[in-house]
Amino acid sequence: MIFRQFFDSATSSFSYLLAARPGGEALIIDPVLEQVDLYLRRLNELDLRLVKAMDTHVHADHVTGLGALRDQTQCITIMGEQSSADVVSMRVSDGDSIEIDGLVLTALYTPGHTDDSYCYAMPDRIFTGDTLFIRGSGRTDFQHGDARAAYDSLFNKVLARPDETLVYPGHDYKGESVSTIGEERAFNPRLQVASAEEYAAIMDNLDLPNPKLMDVAVPANQAIGIDQTGQQDGGSRAAWALDVAAVKLAGANDDDLLVDLREAGERHKRGAIAGSLHLPYAALEGAVGRGGLLHYEAGQGKRLVFYCAFGERSTMAVKTAQAAGLDSVGHLVGGLDAWLKAGESVEY
């Protein structure tokens, strides 16, 4: 496995790059906007293709690099389903798996620091975001934080992992970079408590100032969605940006091919529009290229109508298909989420 830890000194933030092999797919956890050029340079040096970027929660101390990485690499963006971010490609829930090239991370919902906080676990390590620090833990006094929820997340989710599990936090303010579950259980002063009430008493009396960038970072991190309509500066909506009614008509038209870009696990959880072809977003570039399945279908006169979970992947798919010379394309604005909110049915 390829593993790199990055540190943003201005905000004391850690980001993490993972890949299974040289020349393969990569994933980044908690990217910082000011470090995006460094991530891209390192990806290029290691011959890696970024396919997923994810945040552990909506950050209050720095602006996320999710949007910039998506725009420059067409990667999938991921956050928890409780996140207040307007649009990301994929929203995970407790126990979901995030996979790249055979590497699997398990999403653990760990509210407390915020109400949308997640940790991401592998067999030998856990990325704890702001839930657990080295000899500390994340504050619980804003963004719907809850000290008692944090206690439950820490003691019943994070510390339930084996002692030898490596702990990689979202921040460090003392020059540390990695710990273990066993070390934190034994030496972390915040964890030397006998009850949720005792933990809450500590957290409720920290009296910390708000993060310096909070008023800038939180709104910025809640508004990271891609433009799904091609409508800029008050102009008209692009012809390829379709609403639910238009996609419903497309599903009944033999000249249209509905293409579901979500991963298998997403289809299993939320169903699919009847008659749609399943083609995960990761396979799109090959499919629209010469000799690919979608290139062939377009050559037979089919209009390709993409959809995904929330409209982000399908927006990028339109651009990818157009770059491959396929002009008869469209996508469902808002994705399957919009479809379901309109009361339309799905099949499983």
HUJOMO-V956665 format. One record per backbone hydrogen bond with DSSP energy under -1.0 kcal/mol. NH is the residue of the N-H (numbers start at 1). CO is the residue of the C=O. Records with the same first field share a line. If there is no record, write none. Layout:
NH: CO / CO
This chain:
2: 19
4: 17
6: 15
8: 13
12: 8
13: 8
14: 170
15: 6
16: 29
17: 4
18: 27
19: 2
23: 46
24: 21
26: 49
27: 18
28: 52
29: 16
30: 54
33: 63
35: 32
36: 33
39: 35
40: 36
41: 37
42: 38
43: 39
44: 40
45: 41
46: 42
47: 44
48: 43
49: 24
51: 26
52: 26
53: 76
54: 28
55: 78
65: 31
69: 65
70: 66
71: 67
72: 68
73: 69
74: 70
76: 51
78: 53
79: 90
81: 92
83: 80
86: 222
90: 77
92: 79
95: 107
96: 93
98: 105
100: 103
103: 100
105: 98
106: 121
107: 96
108: 119
110: 117
112: 114
115: 143
118: 56
119: 108
120: 127
121: 106
122: 125
126: 166
127: 120
128: 168
131: 128
133: 136
136: 133
146: 112
150: 146
151: 147
152: 148
153: 149
154: 150
155: 151
156: 152
157: 153
158: 153
159: 154
161: 158
165: 162
166: 124
167: 179
168: 126
170: 129
172: 12
179: 167
181: 165
182: 163
184: 180
185: 181
186: 182
187: 183
188: 184
191: 188
193: 191
199: 195
200: 196
201: 197
202: 198
203: 199
204: 200
205: 202
206: 203
214: 211
216: 213
217: 213
218: 214
220: 216
221: 217
222: 218
235: 232
238: 229
241: 238
242: 331
247: 243
248: 244
249: 245
250: 246
251: 247
253: 250
256: 253
257: 303
259: 305
260: 277
261: 307
267: 263
268: 264
269: 265
270: 266
271: 267
272: 347
276: 273
277: 258
279: 260
281: 261
283: 280
284: 281
287: 283
288: 284
292: 289
295: 287
296: 292
297: 293
298: 294
299: 295
301: 298
302: 297
303: 255
304: 328
305: 257
306: 330
307: 259
315: 311
316: 312
317: 313
318: 314
319: 315
320: 316
321: 317
322: 318
323: 319
324: 320
325: 322
326: 321
329: 327
330: 304
331: 240
332: 306
333: 242
335: 332
336: 308
337: 309
338: 334
339: 335
340: 336
341: 337
342: 338
343: 340
344: 339
347: 272
